[in-house]
């Protein structure tokens, strides 16, 4: 897996105060359509969205129907890709 760190200065995902929601924080110097895909650990897609970005942006991601477990977030902008792992736990 190749990761291009020149695409994003920072890419982080954090739990939101709203249950089942995460916030993806993207800091980039590029403009374009950011495609976000989340898959489970066997590769099944559970979430997809696109957002036109120009710089620092917060993107809400609703995962309240997702089962407990690990997921892989793929963010693609202008042909460059980064991945993050996220964990969902039910209380």
C-alpha positions as CSV (number, residue, x, y, z in Angstrom):
1,X,0.0,0.0,0.0
2,X,1.5,3.3,-1.0
3,X,0.7,6.4,1.0
4,X,1.3,9.9,-0.4
5,X,1.9,12.3,2.4
6,X,2.1,15.3,0.0
7,X,-1.6,15.2,-0.6
8,X,-2.8,15.9,2.9
9,X,-0.9,17.8,5.6
10,X,-3.2,16.1,8.0
11,X,-6.0,13.5,7.9
12,X,-7.7,12.5,11.1
13,X,-10.9,10.9,12.2
14,X,-12.4,11.5,15.6
15,X,-15.6,10.6,17.4
16,X,-18.3,13.3,17.4
17,X,-20.4,14.2,20.4
18,X,-23.3,12.8,18.4
19,X,-23.6,9.0,18.9
20,X,-22.5,7.0,15.9
21,X,-21.0,10.0,14.1
22,X,-17.4,10.7,13.4
23,X,-15.7,13.8,12.0
24,X,-13.1,13.5,9.4
25,X,-10.7,16.5,9.6
26,X,-8.8,17.1,6.4
27,X,-6.1,19.8,6.0
28,X,-4.9,20.0,2.4
29,X,-3.3,22.5,0.1
30,X,-5.1,21.0,-3.0
31,X,-8.5,21.6,-4.4
32,X,-10.8,18.9,-5.8
33,X,-13.3,16.2,-5.1
34,X,-12.4,14.2,-2.0
35,X,-13.8,10.6,-2.3
36,X,-14.3,8.8,1.0
37,X,-15.0,5.1,1.3
38,X,-15.2,3.0,4.4
39,X,-15.0,-0.8,4.3
40,X,-15.2,-3.5,6.9
41,X,-12.2,-5.8,7.4
42,X,-13.3,-8.2,4.6
43,X,-13.6,-5.4,2.1
44,X,-17.4,-4.8,2.0
45,X,-18.2,-1.2,1.5
46,X,-20.3,0.3,4.3
47,X,-20.1,4.0,3.6
48,X,-19.3,6.3,0.7
49,X,-19.4,10.0,0.1
50,X,-17.7,12.8,-1.9
51,X,-17.0,16.4,-1.0
52,X,-15.6,19.3,-2.9
53,X,-12.6,20.5,-0.8
54,X,-10.4,23.6,-1.1
55,X,-8.6,23.6,2.2
56,X,-9.2,22.8,5.9
57,X,-12.5,20.9,6.1
58,X,-14.5,18.8,8.6
59,X,-16.7,16.1,7.1
60,X,-19.3,14.4,9.3
61,X,-19.5,10.6,8.8
62,X,-22.6,8.8,10.2
63,X,-21.8,5.2,11.2
64,X,-24.7,4.7,13.7
65,X,-25.9,1.6,11.9
66,X,-22.5,-0.1,11.6
67,X,-21.7,-3.2,13.6
68,X,-19.0,-3.1,16.3
69,X,-15.6,-3.7,14.9
70,X,-12.7,-2.3,12.9
71,X,-13.1,-0.5,9.6
72,X,-10.8,1.0,7.0
73,X,-11.3,4.6,5.7
74,X,-9.9,5.4,2.3
75,X,-9.6,9.0,1.3
76,X,-8.8,9.9,-2.3
77,X,-8.0,13.3,-3.7
78,X,-6.6,14.0,-7.2
79,X,-5.5,10.4,-7.6
80,X,-3.6,10.3,-4.3
81,X,-4.8,8.0,-1.5
82,X,-4.5,7.8,2.3
83,X,-5.9,5.2,4.6
84,X,-7.0,5.3,8.3
85,X,-8.2,2.5,10.6
86,X,-11.2,3.3,12.8
87,X,-12.9,1.2,15.6
88,X,-16.5,1.2,16.4
89,X,-17.6,0.1,19.9
90,X,-21.1,-0.1,21.2
91,X,-21.8,1.0,24.8
